[in-house]
Amino acid sequence: MSPSYSRPKLGVVSLVIYALALLILLFGLYFVIFGSWLIILGGSWYYTPCGVLLCISGVYLFRQSPVGAWSYLLAWALTIPWTIYEVGFHFWGWLPRLFGPTLLAIAVAACVPHLLRNQREHHNA
């Protein structure tokens, strides 16, 4: 008799979440590596801790956990005060710092209902 456990369904949303997880993890690794180098050169300390948070997000998103979404959205939210600190309220300074992360934040936020449903199903199983 085989063990009775349910395999997670690999639907389109799950595949999108895996793709987001990979992208966020790669950005996180990039930020950690080159952000650390930037610190050594006397530059901004923003990138390394943000990269760590992105790596955490990527790992949890691979696990289909809402913690991955919340940690990405936290990194995105913390990017706003850093942007204000760096460039003030100049629109053209905000654009390169927030446009890409905001697009990813929208995609991650759209996945939250699916992640929460997966978490409920996992706890009820």
C-alpha positions in Angstrom: 0.0 0.0 0.0 1.5 3.4 -1.0 1.5 6.3 1.4 -1.5 8.6 1.0 -0.4 12.1 0.5 -1.5 14.6 -2.0 1.0 15.9 -4.5 0.7 19.6 -5.1 -1.0 20.5 -8.3 1.3 22.1 -10.8 -1.0 24.6 -12.5 -0.2 27.8 -14.4 -0.2 29.9 -11.3 2.3 27.6 -9.6 4.5 27.8 -12.6 4.3 31.6 -12.6 5.3 31.6 -8.9 8.3 29.3 -9.6 9.4 31.7 -12.4 9.0 34.7 -10.0 10.9 32.8 -7.3 13.8 32.1 -9.7 13.9 35.7 -10.9 13.7 37.2 -7.4 16.4 34.7 -6.1 18.7 35.7 -8.9 18.2 39.4 -8.2 18.8 38.7 -4.5 22.1 36.9 -5.2 23.2 39.7 -7.5 22.4 42.3 -4.8 24.2 40.3 -2.1 27.3 39.8 -4.2 27.7 43.2 -5.8 26.1 45.0 -2.9 28.8 43.6 -0.6 31.4 44.8 -3.1 29.8 48.2 -3.1 30.0 48.3 0.7 33.7 47.5 0.5 34.1 50.4 -2.0 32.3 52.7 0.5 29.0 52.8 -1.3 25.4 52.2 -0.2 24.5 49.6 2.3 21.0 49.2 0.8 21.7 46.4 -1.6 23.2 43.7 0.6 20.4 43.5 3.2 17.8 43.9 0.4 19.5 41.1 -1.4 19.3 38.9 1.6 15.6 39.6 1.9 15.1 38.9 -1.8 16.9 35.5 -1.4 14.6 34.6 1.5 11.6 35.6 -0.6 12.8 33.5 -3.5 13.3 30.4 -1.4 9.9 30.7 0.3 8.2 31.3 -3.1 9.8 28.1 -4.4 8.2 26.4 -1.4 4.8 28.0 -2.4 4.7 29.8 0.9 3.1 33.2 1.5 6.2 34.1 3.6 7.9 34.6 0.2 5.4 37.1 -0.9 5.4 39.0 2.4 9.2 39.2 2.4 9.3 40.5 -1.2 6.7 43.1 -0.4 8.6 44.1 2.7 11.8 44.6 0.6 9.7 46.6 -1.9 8.2 48.8 0.8 11.7 49.4 2.4 12.9 50.5 -1.1 10.6 53.5 -1.0 12.3 55.3 2.0 15.7 54.4 0.6 14.7 56.0 -2.7 13.6 59.1 -0.9 16.8 59.2 1.0 18.9 58.8 -2.1 17.2 61.1 -4.5 14.5 63.1 -2.6 11.3 63.6 -4.5 12.7 63.8 -8.0 10.6 61.6 -10.3 13.4 60.7 -12.7 15.5 59.4 -9.7 12.5 57.3 -8.6 11.9 55.7 -11.9 15.0 53.4 -12.1 14.8 52.5 -8.4 11.1 51.6 -8.2 9.7 50.8 -11.7 11.1 47.2 -11.9 10.6 46.3 -8.3 7.0 47.7 -8.5 6.2 45.5 -11.5 7.5 42.5 -9.6 5.5 43.6 -6.5 2.3 43.6 -8.5 3.0 40.1 -9.8 3.9 38.8 -6.4 0.8 40.5 -4.8 -1.4 38.8 -7.5 0.0 35.4 -6.3 -0.9 36.0 -2.6 -4.4 34.4 -2.8 -3.0 31.3 -4.4 -0.3 31.1 -1.8 -2.7 31.5 1.1 -5.0 28.9 -0.4 -2.1 26.5 -0.7 -1.1 27.2 2.9 -4.7 26.5 4.1 -4.9 23.3 2.2 -1.5 22.1 3.5 -2.6 22.8 7.1 -5.9 21.0 6.6 -4.3 17.9 5.0 
